[in-house]
Amino acid sequence: MNLNALWRNQKVPDPNINELKSKLDGFRSKRIKRAIIVMSLLLAVVIGSASVWLFFQPEMWATRVGLICILTALVIFLIAQNKLITYYKSIPESMNPTQFVAYLLKIKSKELHLQTTILNGYFILISIGFLLYLYEYTSKMASLQGLIYYICILLWIALNWFFIRPRQIKKHQLEINELLHHYHKISDQFKDI
């Protein structure tokens, strides 16, 4: 019995291209909406941080350096988000599955760069910025009150760094991996033809 001949002669259901296109459209619109919301919130925080500097006139250099670190982190993340939106918007409609898998892998690598390198730098800069920024205000408080303030900020930073950030990265990776899986299956079917 020739298994290869049986395998080649079996009917393979055609992939549902419309379903895949709807998944792609959903993926693209979801990512663009999410990026726009993040950019809007970051822009509001940039404006708020700049307003604090202008209206409250910090006295210590540590507060100014802290604000500069915060603003730098926010601007870097805004620029990275903006570049990612251009990748989402430029996903061509008329690609064969093999080309599309390659494009999705490119987007995945850009997201991974954003979620690791850029996000790590963002968290480090924003953490340093907050710690320096709060120094002026906590130095005017009682020692115990200032210590409690710093402990709360450090706990918040730790929660973001060790819990929230990894969950978000994992969630984003699962979404793109699911889409890649579907297109890989179709791409493999085209290779067999």
Secondary structure, 3 states (H helix, E strand, C coil): CCHHHHHHHCCCCCCCHHHHHHHHHHHHHHHHHHHHHHHHHHHHHHHHHHHHHHHHCCCCHHHHHHHHHHHHHHHHHHHHHHHHHHHHHCCCCCCCHHHHHHHHHHHHHHHHHHHHHHHHHHHHHHHHHHHHHHHHHHHCCCHHHHHHHHHHHHHHHHHHHHHHHHHHHHHHHHHHHHHHHHHHHHHHHHHHC
